[in-house]
Each structure stands twice: as C-alpha cells, then as structure tokens.
C-alpha cells in the first residue's frame, strides 16, 4: 500500500505527501544498490559466443556461485522422498469383454442405399423410348 501511495504521489495523482516518504529506513526497490550477482550483470554465454566465436571462460566468482547453488539444492533435496506409488486398480467387471462383438461392429458391411425402381414409360415417351428424368 505504501508503494502505491508513493507512486501515485510521484506521478501526480495525489497532492498529499505519504507519511512514510521521509522515513530514511524505508526506501524503494529502485533505490537499492545493485548487488554483485545482479541478474542484469550475469554473462550471456550464447551471445558472447556469437560475438567472439570463442567459448566463454567461467570466472572464479561464477564457479563459486554455481557451487553454492548446488549445495543449497542438495541441502533442500536431502530429506525429500517421493511417496511410493501403487498400481491403479480398475474395476472391469461391468465391461463386456467379448471380442466377437467388437469385431462384428468394426467389420460389419456398410449399409447400401436401396436401388430405385424403374419407372414405366407412358404416352409419347413409349413411342420414342425416352425415360423421364
């Protein structure tokens, strides 16, 4: 809430100054000093490789950070155990297991349309031998 009030005051939405803005112990994220291992300062190995054509060399500081990350991960996962999984039991007593019924439904001949009956010729069509359309 304090951050929202501060931003509103800085942008000019509110005229009254927030109470906490003069407190020296409270400072915004933007005002914090940049840390050594700031993500913005980390190397981007692929971009470096594309620019120089050489594989990047890992510095001592980076290797120490990786080792520390690995130690933290190992410590966190030290006591982690997955629960044993049991096979899933499915009740198939109500399912028809007759394969003949399945095959008969799959390989049954497709239904045929009935053939229309021939129409009788009438009148002049009989003489000329022309069928109705």
Number of C-alpha atoms within 10 A of each C-alpha: 6 13 14 10 18 18 14 16 16 12 10 10 10 13 10 10 13 16 10 14 16 10 8 7 7 10 13 10 8 7 7 8 7 11 9 10 11 8 9 10 10 10 12 10 14 11 11 13 12 10 9 9 10 10 11 14 8 10 9 9 11 14 11 11 13 12 12 12 12 12 12 12 11 12 11 10 10 9 8 9 7 6 6 6 6 6 6 6 6 6 7 8 7 6 7 9 10 8 9 9 10 12 10 10 10 9 8 9 8 6 6 6 6 6 6 6 6 7 9 9 14 12 7 9 12 11 9 9 10 11 12 9 4
